[in-house]
Amino acid sequence: MNNEAPGNRFHGLLGNLGKLTSIRDTELVEQSLLRTLGPLLGVLDTELYRLDESQTVVRVIYSHRSKVVDSDGGARLVERIEEITNPGDLPAEVVALTDNVRLLRRPCTRRQGDQVLIAYPLVGDGDVHGYFLFKRDREVSPNEDTVIRGVLEVFSNYYALLDVSMRDRLTGLFNRQALENSFERLWTAVGRPTSVSAEDDTPGRRGLPSHSYWLAVIDVDHFKRINDTYGHMVGDEILLLVARLMTSIFRSTDLLYRYGGEEFVAIINAETAEIAHNIFERVRLGIAAHHFPRIDSLAVSIGYAAIAPNLLPVEVLSRADRSLYQAKQDGRNRIYDYQELVDTGVFKDVDYAEPEFF
Ligand SMILES: Nc1nc2c(ncn2[C@@H]2O[C@H](COP(=O)(O)OP(=O)(O)OP(=O)(O)O)[C@@H](O)[C@H]2O)c(=O)[nH]1
C-alpha cells in the first residue's frame, strides 16, 4: 500500500466507501471505485473492464493520474478518467490474464519485465461481470488482498442494487428514471457534432452539423386492443417479447429504455440520418415479422430526431415524440424523422435557440 499511516489510510478508505455508496449513478460508482483503489494501492493507473452476459468485454474505464507541476513549483496529482464503449482488440496480455481470472474466479497476476499485471474479478450473483486491473512493481500483499476484495465486494453489491433501481421490472430494460439520470452525461458524450456538412446543398441543411447520435421513441400500435382482448397478462408477455426482440436487433452499445407503458426510447449511434433510419426500419420489420403468442401480428410506430448539442434533452425527446405522433396520425406502422418532416413542410422548423414549450 502507500506510505500513509495505517490510521489515516483506514479513515481514507472508510470515507471513500461512504462516498462510493452515496452516489446514485452506476457509471459514477465505477469511477469512484477506481479513485478509491488507485491511491490505496499506490498506483497511478487503474482499469475496470465490464462484461455482458456472454462474457465479452463491452466497456473499459481507465483512470490515469499524473503529477502536474504548478507555476509556483508545487506538484499536484491530476486525474483523467476515460471510458471506451465497444472496445476493439484488447492487448494480448490482458486477454490471457483475464481469461484465467474468469475461469478460476480469483485474482491472477502476470509478470511483464520488472512489473506485475494484476487482475481481480468483479463477482455478482455467482457470475464474473468484470475485472479490476492495475500494474505495479510488486505482487499484492495478504493485507492488500483483503482490502481489495472487501472494496470490490462492497462495490459489486452496491452496483447491483443501483442497477436494479434503474431497471424496468417487467422487461429488464433501463427505466425512465435511468434515462433522466443519465441525460447530462449522455449529452456531453454524444451531443458533439462529428463534422459540418458544408457540401450538402439540401435547402435548409447547408452548414448544419451532421449528427452521429439519434433518439427514437418507439410505440406499440393499438396496444390497448391487446390488453382489452386478451388481458393484461398477455399484454405483459408481449411487451417483454418486444423488449427482447429490440435488444437483439439493436447493437449492445445502443441504449434502450422502457419509457412508459408500451413506449420505448432508443439512443443509437449512426453516421447519417439514412443509416439511423435503416436501423429503426430493421426494428420495425423485425417486430412485424415475429410470431407473437395469440395475436396475428404486431406493429410499431417510430419517431426520431438527431441529438444536436445545442438542444436540451427534453427538446430532442419532444421532437421525436412529435414525429411519433405524426406517424400515428398518418396510419401507424411507420417511421418519421423530425428533420424530414420539417424539410417537407409538415412541421414548421423550430428555432434551435428557443425551446418550443416556453
Ligand atoms: N399489459 C400492460 N399494459 C400496459 C402496461 N402499461 C401500459 N399499458 C397499457 O397500454 C395501453 C396503451 O394504450 P394507448 O395509449 O391508448 O395506445 P394504443 O392502444 O397502443 O394506441 P396507439 O398508440 O394510438 O396505436 C393502455 O391500455 C395501457 O393500460 C403494462 O405494463 N402492461
The ligand as an ORCA input file, in Angstrom:
! r2SCAN-3c Opt
* xyz 0 1
  N     -50.189     -5.195    -20.215
  C     -49.730     -3.990    -19.967
  N     -50.349     -2.923    -20.494
  C     -49.881     -1.702    -20.249
  C     -48.737     -1.507    -19.454
  N     -48.512     -0.170    -19.379
  C     -49.471      0.437    -20.117
  N     -50.318     -0.472    -20.653
  C     -51.489     -0.267    -21.499
  O     -51.112      0.162    -22.787
  C     -52.263      0.762    -23.412
  C     -51.836      1.964    -24.208
  O     -52.967      2.435    -24.855
  P     -52.984      3.744    -25.713
  O     -52.079      4.783    -25.115
  O     -54.416      4.117    -25.953
  O     -52.267      3.359    -27.066
  P     -52.567      2.219    -28.130
  O     -53.775      1.420    -27.833
  O     -51.278      1.445    -28.264
  O     -52.830      3.043    -29.437
  P     -51.802      3.824    -30.347
  O     -50.551      4.081    -29.554
  O     -52.519      5.083    -30.713
  O     -51.533      2.945    -31.522
  C     -53.241      1.073    -22.279
  O     -54.314      0.182    -22.365
  C     -52.438      0.801    -21.013
  O     -53.260      0.314    -19.951
  C     -48.096     -2.670    -18.889
  O     -47.097     -2.604    -18.189
  N     -48.628     -3.877    -19.187
*
